[in-house]
Amino acid sequence: MVNVALFVLEVLFVLAVVAGVAMWSVPAALILAGVLGVLAVEREQGRRKGTTS
């Protein structure tokens, strides 16, 4: 339950940051969202690889 709550808080924080950057510059927000998306996928793949092996 704690992990789910922390995940939700993390997602909300990232969305707030991306929305704040979008108010300043939409292209910068798109680049930031892309980089954060790649980091999220790499983190999840690393977590899955570590638990299955």
Backbone as JSON Lines, residues from 0, in Angstrom:
{"i":0,"aa":"M","n":[0.82,-1.2,0.0],"ca":[0.0,0.0,0.0],"c":[0.86,1.26,0.0]}
{"i":1,"aa":"V","n":[1.95,1.21,0.76],"ca":[2.85,2.36,0.82],"c":[3.52,2.57,-0.54]}
{"i":2,"aa":"N","n":[3.9,1.47,-1.21],"ca":[4.53,1.6,-2.52],"c":[3.58,2.24,-3.53]}
{"i":3,"aa":"V","n":[2.32,1.89,-3.48],"ca":[1.34,2.47,-4.4],"c":[1.18,3.96,-4.12]}
{"i":4,"aa":"A","n":[1.12,4.33,-2.87],"ca":[0.98,5.74,-2.51],"c":[2.2,6.54,-2.96]}
{"i":5,"aa":"L","n":[3.38,6.0,-2.79],"ca":[4.6,6.69,-3.22],"c":[4.64,6.8,-4.74]}
{"i":6,"aa":"F","n":[4.17,5.77,-5.44],"ca":[4.13,5.81,-6.9],"c":[3.17,6.89,-7.37]}
{"i":7,"aa":"V","n":[2.02,6.98,-6.75],"ca":[1.03,8.01,-7.13],"c":[1.6,9.4,-6.86]}
{"i":8,"aa":"L","n":[2.24,9.6,-5.73],"ca":[2.85,10.89,-5.43],"c":[3.94,11.24,-6.43]}
{"i":9,"aa":"E","n":[4.74,10.26,-6.82],"ca":[5.8,10.49,-7.79],"c":[5.21,10.91,-9.15]}
{"i":10,"aa":"V","n":[4.16,10.22,-9.58],"ca":[3.53,10.56,-10.86],"c":[2.94,11.95,-10.81]}
{"i":11,"aa":"L","n":[2.26,12.29,-9.73],"ca":[1.66,13.62,-9.6],"c":[2.73,14.71,-9.6]}
{"i":12,"aa":"F","n":[3.85,14.45,-8.93],"ca":[4.94,15.42,-8.89],"c":[5.52,15.64,-10.29]}
{"i":13,"aa":"V","n":[5.74,14.56,-11.02],"ca":[6.3,14.67,-12.37],"c":[5.32,15.41,-13.28]}
{"i":14,"aa":"L","n":[4.04,15.11,-13.18],"ca":[3.05,15.82,-13.99],"c":[3.02,17.31,-13.65]}
{"i":15,"aa":"A","n":[3.14,17.64,-12.38],"ca":[3.15,19.05,-11.98],"c":[4.38,19.76,-12.53]}
{"i":16,"aa":"V","n":[5.52,19.11,-12.51],"ca":[6.74,19.71,-13.04],"c":[6.62,19.91,-14.55]}
{"i":17,"aa":"V","n":[6.16,18.9,-15.25],"ca":[6.02,19.01,-16.72],"c":[4.99,20.09,-17.07]}
{"i":18,"aa":"A","n":[3.89,20.17,-16.32],"ca":[2.89,21.21,-16.57],"c":[3.47,22.6,-16.3]}
{"i":19,"aa":"G","n":[4.28,22.72,-15.26],"ca":[4.91,24.0,-14.96],"c":[5.88,24.42,-16.05]}
{"i":20,"aa":"V","n":[6.65,23.48,-16.55],"ca":[7.57,23.79,-17.64],"c":[6.78,24.14,-18.9]}
{"i":21,"aa":"A","n":[5.65,23.46,-19.13],"ca":[4.83,23.73,-20.31],"c":[4.28,25.15,-20.3]}
{"i":22,"aa":"M","n":[4.03,25.7,-19.12],"ca":[3.56,27.09,-19.05],"c":[4.64,28.06,-19.51]}
{"i":23,"aa":"W","n":[5.87,27.65,-19.38],"ca":[6.99,28.49,-19.79],"c":[7.36,28.23,-21.25]}
{"i":24,"aa":"S","n":[7.48,26.94,-21.61],"ca":[7.89,26.59,-22.98],"c":[7.38,25.19,-23.31]}
{"i":25,"aa":"V","n":[6.5,25.11,-24.3],"ca":[5.93,23.81,-24.68],"c":[6.99,22.87,-25.25]}
{"i":26,"aa":"P","n":[7.88,23.34,-26.14],"ca":[8.91,22.41,-26.64],"c":[9.82,21.86,-25.53]}
{"i":27,"aa":"A","n":[10.16,22.7,-24.57],"ca":[10.98,22.22,-23.45],"c":[10.23,21.18,-22.64]}
{"i":28,"aa":"A","n":[8.93,21.37,-22.47],"ca":[8.13,20.4,-21.72],"c":[8.05,19.07,-22.47]}
{"i":29,"aa":"L","n":[7.94,19.12,-23.79],"ca":[7.91,17.89,-24.57],"c":[9.23,17.13,-24.48]}
{"i":30,"aa":"I","n":[10.33,17.86,-24.53],"ca":[11.64,17.23,-24.4],"c":[11.79,16.63,-23.01]}
{"i":31,"aa":"L","n":[11.42,17.38,-21.99],"ca":[11.5,16.88,-20.61],"c":[10.63,15.65,-20.41]}
{"i":32,"aa":"A","n":[9.43,15.66,-20.94],"ca":[8.54,14.51,-20.82],"c":[9.13,13.29,-21.52]}
{"i":33,"aa":"G","n":[9.75,13.49,-22.67],"ca":[10.39,12.38,-23.37],"c":[11.54,11.79,-22.59]}
{"i":34,"aa":"V","n":[12.38,12.64,-22.02],"ca":[13.51,12.16,-21.22],"c":[13.02,11.43,-19.99]}
{"i":35,"aa":"L","n":[12.02,11.98,-19.31],"ca":[11.48,11.33,-18.12],"c":[10.8,10.01,-18.47]}
{"i":36,"aa":"G","n":[10.18,9.94,-19.63],"ca":[9.58,8.68,-20.07],"c":[10.62,7.6,-20.3]}
{"i":37,"aa":"V","n":[11.71,7.97,-20.94],"ca":[12.8,7.01,-21.17],"c":[13.37,6.54,-19.83]}
{"i":38,"aa":"L","n":[13.56,7.46,-18.9],"ca":[14.08,7.08,-17.59],"c":[13.13,6.14,-16.86]}
{"i":39,"aa":"A","n":[11.84,6.38,-16.97],"ca":[10.86,5.52,-16.31],"c":[10.87,4.12,-16.89]}
{"i":40,"aa":"V","n":[10.98,4.02,-18.21],"ca":[11.02,2.71,-18.86],"c":[12.29,1.96,-18.48]}
{"i":41,"aa":"E","n":[13.43,2.65,-18.48],"ca":[14.7,2.01,-18.1],"c":[14.65,1.53,-16.65]}
{"i":42,"aa":"R","n":[14.06,2.34,-15.78],"ca":[13.97,1.96,-14.37],"c":[13.1,0.72,-14.19]}
{"i":43,"aa":"E","n":[11.98,0.68,-14.89],"ca":[11.08,-0.47,-14.79],"c":[11.71,-1.72,-15.38]}
{"i":44,"aa":"Q","n":[12.42,-1.59,-16.5],"ca":[13.09,-2.73,-17.08],"c":[14.19,-3.26,-16.16]}
{"i":45,"aa":"G","n":[14.91,-2.35,-15.52],"ca":[15.93,-2.76,-14.57],"c":[15.35,-3.46,-13.35]}
{"i":46,"aa":"R","n":[14.21,-2.98,-12.9],"ca":[13.56,-3.62,-11.76],"c":[13.09,-5.01,-12.12]}
{"i":47,"aa":"R","n":[12.49,-5.16,-13.3],"ca":[12.0,-6.47,-13.73],"c":[13.14,-7.43,-13.98]}
{"i":48,"aa":"K","n":[14.2,-6.94,-14.58],"ca":[15.35,-7.82,-14.87],"c":[15.97,-8.31,-13.56]}
{"i":49,"aa":"G","n":[16.03,-7.45,-12.55],"ca":[16.61,-7.81,-11.28],"c":[15.78,-8.84,-10.51]}
{"i":50,"aa":"T","n":[14.47,-8.84,-10.68],"ca":[13.63,-9.76,-9.92],"c":[13.48,-11.12,-10.61]}
{"i":51,"aa":"T","n":[13.63,-11.18,-11.93],"ca":[13.43,-12.44,-12.63],"c":[14.7,-13.28,-12.7]}
{"i":52,"aa":"S","n":[15.85,-12.65,-12.66],"ca":[17.1,-13.4,-12.78],"c":[17.59,-13.91,-11.45]}
